[in-house]
Amino acid sequence: MSIIGIAALSISTVLLYHVSTILGPEDQLLVVLAGGIFLGVGIGIVLRNGGALDGSEVLAVLLSRKIPFSVGDIILFLNAFIFLGASFIFGLESALYSAITYYIAKI
């Protein structure tokens, strides 16, 4: 199931890359809210059916069997380190918007 999820995500990203968006870049807060909602629904569907979309989700599923935290909590913890690294590369503002998106997805 994970292979199908990863392949579908990759193919969708390539196919939808050039599609114009409804929300423009000036609406960053709306983009974060909508992105978090859609991301949360998508990841929820995949995880509920026993799949994963990336390595951090696979690791979170495996760790959740050994430690008393949910998959969502573990993913949020792992992504905190990713966002910290991204803040040095892309800037603090972009990293914080990404962190907010993932927080909304977790809810």
GUVEXVEX-465185 format. One record per atom (N, C-alpha, C, O): residue in one letter; x, y, z negated. Coordinates in pm, whole numbers, padded with zeros to 5 digits, always signed. Each point is the difference from the previous one (the first is absolute). Example, Ala and Ser with C-alpha at 12.3 -4.5 7.8 and 13.67 -1.06 7.14 Angstrom:
% residues 2
A+01319-00569-00780/A-00089+00119+00000/A+00090+00120+00000/A+00104-00002-00066/S-00139+00107+00138/S+00082+00119-00006/S-00077+00109-00073/S+00051+00111-00017/
***
This chain:
% residues 107
M+00083-00119+00000/M-00083+00119+00000/M+00087+00125+00000/M-00033+00099+00066/S+00143-00101-00139/S+00088+00117-00006/S+00058+00033+00136/S+00015+00118+00035/I+00019-00219+00043/I+00056+00023+00133/I-00102+00072+00088/I+00037+00089+00076/I-00163-00128-00086/I-00105+00066+00079/I-00015+00146-00043/I-00012+00088+00085/G+00013-00063-00216/G-00011+00137-00050/G+00115+00088+00044/G-00021+00113+00043/I+00143-00165-00053/I+00118+00077+00039/I-00001+00026+00151/I+00031+00110+00045/A-00068-00210+00033/A-00007+00017+00145/A-00108+00100+00039/A+00022+00085+00086/A-00138-00094-00150/A-00109+00093+00031/A+00038+00143-00035/A-00031+00093+00075/L+00098-00073-00189/L+00045+00133-00038/L+00100+00055+00100/L-00009+00116+00040/S+00104-00198+00001/S+00103+00043+00096/S-00061+00035+00135/S+00031+00104+00058/I-00117-00190-00009/I-00063+00024+00131/I-00090+00124-00006/I+00002+00082+00093/S-00079-00068-00199/S-00087+00117-00014/S+00080+00129-00006/S-00039+00101+00059/T+00151-00104-00128/T+00084+00119-00010/T+00052+00041+00137/T+00000+00119+00034/V+00044-00215+00044/V+00050+00031+00135/V-00111+00051+00089/V+00018+00099+00071/L-00134-00164-00074/L-00111+00039+00088/L-00062+00134-00038/L-00043+00075+00088/L+00037-00044-00216/L-00068+00121-00045/L+00093+00120-00021/L-00045+00107-00041/Y+00174-00124+00067/Y+00097+00106-00026/Y-00032+00129+00075/Y+00013+00109-00056/H-00056-00120+00181/H-00023+00119+00082/H-00145+00048-00001/H-00033+00096+00071/V-00053-00158-00148/V-00139+00042-00009/V-00006+00128-00083/V+00059+00009-00107/S-00131+00091+00160/S-00010+00126-00074/S-00085-00020-00125/S-00093-00080-00001/T+00126+00154-00101/T-00066-00015-00129/T-00117+00096-00013/T-00005+00103+00068/I-00088-00136-00154/I-00114+00088-00027/I+00046+00116-00089/I-00038+00115+00021/L+00119-00148-00121/L+00051+00101-00092/L+00136+00047+00047/L+00085-00081+00037/G-00065+00210-00039/G+00129+00054+00041/G+00100+00002-00114/G-00037-00024-00116/P+00163+00050+00146/P+00103+00002-00104/P-00019+00110-00103/P+00058-00005-00109/E-00138+00105+00141/E-00024+00108-00097/E-00095-00044-00112/E-00008+00065-00103/D-00064-00175+00124/D-00093-00054-00100/D+00066-00111-00081/D-00053-00111-00006/Q+00167+00138-00054/Q+00078-00106-00065/Q-00075-00069-00113/Q+00011-00122-00015/L-00087+00196-00062/L-00072-00062-00111/L-00108-00095+00052/L-00019-00108-00056/L-00052+00147+00161/L-00100-00090+00059/L+00065-00123+00062/L-00055-00109-00008/V+00171+00127+00069/V+00072-00114+00058/V+00041-00097-00111/V-00013-00121+00016/V+00061+00174-00128/V+00039-00084-00113/V-00120-00076-00055/V+00009-00119-00027/L-00123+00188+00010/L-00120-00065-00053/L-00051-00109+00095/L-00027-00112-00042/A+00013+00146+00169/A-00049-00097+00097/A+00098-00116+00015/A-00041-00116+00006/G+00169+00148+00001/G+00101-00105+00013/G+00000-00095-00119/G+00010-00121+00017/G-00023+00177-00137/G-00005-00083-00120/G-00120-00092-00002/G+00010-00116-00040/I-00125+00169+00082/I-00122-00082+00001/I+00012-00113+00102/I-00026-00116-00032/F+00066+00150+00155/F+00012-00104+00103/F+00110-00100-00033/F-00016-00120+00023/L+00126+00168-00077/L+00110-00089-00039/L-00046-00095-00110/L+00027-00120+00006/G-00097+00173-00105/G-00049-00083-00110/G-00097-00107+00046/G+00007-00114-00043/V-00099+00153+00131/V-00097-00098+00052/V+00072-00108+00081/V-00028-00119-00016/G+00119+00161+00103/G+00073-00097+00083/G+00085-00095-00081/G-00004-00121+00021/I+00081+00175-00113/I+00085-00085-00084/I-00086-00090-00089/I+00033-00116-00021/G-00144+00170-00030/G-00090-00080-00082/G-00055-00120+00074/G-00006-00110-00055/I-00035+00132+00180/I-00053-00110+00081/I+00107-00107+00022/I-00026-00119-00013/V+00146+00165+00047/V+00108-00096+00027/V+00037-00077-00126/V+00010-00123+00004/L+00009+00192-00116/L+00039-00067-00125/L-00110-00092-00051/L+00029-00107-00053/R-00154+00148+00067/R-00112-00083-00047/R-00007-00134+00075/R-00048-00100-00052/N+00097+00103+00175/N+00000-00122+00081/N+00134-00074-00005/N+00025-00090+00081/G+00061+00128-00175/G+00124-00073-00022/G+00115+00039+00091/G+00098-00073+00009/G-00108+00186+00058/G+00105+00043+00092/G+00081+00115-00057/G-00020+00042-00114/A+00113+00007+00194/A+00084+00113-00037/A+00042+00072+00128/A+00007-00061+00106/L+00020+00191-00117/L+00038+00080+00116/L+00147+00037+00004/L+00051+00039+00105/D+00017-00051-00216/D+00143+00031-00001/D+00068-00075-00115/D-00065-00070-00078/G+00195+00085+00070/G+00078-00072-00099/G-00035+00033-00144/G+00003-00087-00087/S-00036+00214+00062/S-00033+00038-00138/S-00130-00069-00044/S-00015-00033-00118/E-00078+00014+00209/E-00123-00070-00036/E+00024-00148-00026/E-00058-00057-00092/V+00143-00004+00172/V+00035-00141-00023/V+00066-00013-00138/V-00034-00088-00078/L+00129+00177+00050/L+00067-00002-00130/L-00100+00025-00113/L+00008-00065-00104/A-00103+00157+00124/A-00099+00031-00103/A-00091-00120-00025/A-00033-00028-00115/V-00007-00041+00219/V-00085-00118-00017/V+00074-00107-00079/V-00057-00062-00090/L+00184+00039+00123/L+00079-00100-00073/L+00022+00041-00145/L-00012-00083-00090/L+00045+00211+00067/L+00024+00047-00137/L-00127-00001-00085/L+00006-00025-00120/S-00121+00052+00182/S-00125+00005-00077/S-00036-00136-00060/S-00077-00008-00096/R+00133-00097+00152/R-00023-00134-00055/R+00083-00025-00125/R-00032-00088-00080/K+00140+00165+00064/K+00093-00022-00111/K-00012+00105-00112/K+00031-00028-00115/I-00076+00148+00150/I-00009+00107-00099/I-00144+00050-00008/I-00076-00014+00096/P+00038+00074-00209/P-00141+00036-00021/P-00040+00136+00062/P-00065+00081-00067/F+00103-00057+00191/F-00039+00123+00069/F-00069-00038+00129/F+00027-00106+00058/S-00117+00193-00013/S-00070-00026+00126/S+00092+00024+00119/S+00104+00065-00013/V-00143-00117+00127/V+00077+00022+00123/V+00009+00149+00030/V+00106+00049+00040/G-00216+00024-00058/G+00000+00144+00024/G+00097+00075-00089/G+00069+00092+00046/D-00062-00130-00174/D+00094+00064-00092/D+00145-00025+00041/D+00083+00091-00004/I-00054-00212+00044/I+00137-00035+00041/I+00038+00074+00127/I+00112+00050+00012/I-00204-00043+00085/I+00027+00072+00124/I+00025+00148-00029/I+00091+00060+00057/L-00171-00002-00146/L+00019+00141-00035/L+00136+00022-00065/L+00067+00099+00030/F-00025-00190-00116/F+00130+00009-00065/F+00114-00010+00102/F+00094+00079-00004/L-00103-00177+00094/L+00103-00016+00104/L+00005+00121+00092/L+00108+00047+00038/N-00225+00004-00002/N-00004+00115+00089/N+00053+00127-00066/N+00046+00091+00070/A-00052-00083-00201/A+00057+00116-00070/A+00148+00013+00032/A+00050+00111+00019/F+00021-00223-00013/F+00142+00005+00036/F+00019+00037+00147/F+00095+00072+00034/I-00184-00120+00050/I+00006+00037+00142/I-00025+00149+00017/I+00071+00066+00077/F-00170-00013-00147/F-00030+00144+00010/F+00114+00084-00055/F+00027+00109+00051/L+00038-00157-00154/L+00115+00072-00055/L+00111+00010+00105/L+00057+00108+00019/G-00027-00218+00047/G+00100+00002+00107/G-00042+00088+00116/G+00081+00072+00058/A-00211-00079-00023/A-00051+00080+00112/A+00008+00149-00031/A+00015+00082+00091/S-00025-00046-00218/S+00007+00142-00035/S+00136+00060+00033/S+00010+00119+00030/F+00095-00201-00035/F+00132+00049+00037/F+00016+00013+00151/F+00076+00084+00048/I-00148-00167+00027/I+00013+00000+00145/I-00099+00097+00066/I+00039+00080+00085/F-00166-00086-00125/F-00105+00078+00065/F-00045+00121-00079/F-00077+00082+00051/G+00122-00068-00173/G-00039+00112-00083/G-00101-00041-00106/G-00074-00097+00018/L+00072+00170-00125/L-00086-00031-00114/L-00148+00012+00035/L-00080-00083-00044/E+00043+00184+00122/E-00141+00020+00033/E-00058-00119+00077/E-00108-00049-00033/S+00179+00002+00133/S-00046-00116+00077/S-00008-00124-00087/S-00095-00078+00012/A+00192+00058-00098/A+00000-00116-00089/A-00118+00005-00097/A-00062-00103-00029/L+00030+00222-00020/L-00113+00012-00093/L-00133-00024+00071/L-00089-00063-00055/Y+00075+00113+00178/Y-00121-00029+00076/Y-00014-00151+00023/Y-00111-00053-00010/S+00219-00014+00040/S-00003-00145+00018/S-00037-00071-00129/S-00078-00096+00002/A+00132+00142-00113/A-00032-00060-00130/A-00147+00019-00033/A-00064-00092-00052/I+00009+00208+00081/I-00142+00025-00025/I-00086-00091+00088/I-00101-00054-00046/T+00141+00036+00171/T-00073-00089+00091/T-00003-00141-00056/T-00105-00064+00000/Y+00218+00014-00046/Y+00004-00135-00055/Y-00076-00010-00130/Y-00060-00104-00029/Y+00060+00209-00051/Y-00077-00001-00125/Y-00150-00010+00032/Y-00072-00077-00064/I+00026+00154+00163/I-00139-00006+00041/I-00034-00140+00054/I-00107-00053-00027/A+00199-00005+00103/A-00021-00134+00054/A-00015-00104-00112/A-00075-00096+00014/K+00147+00116-00123/K-00004-00094-00112/K-00132+00007-00075/K-00047-00101-00054/I-00013+00217+00051/I-00127+00017-00071/I-00105-00081+00070/I-00115-00001-00042/
***
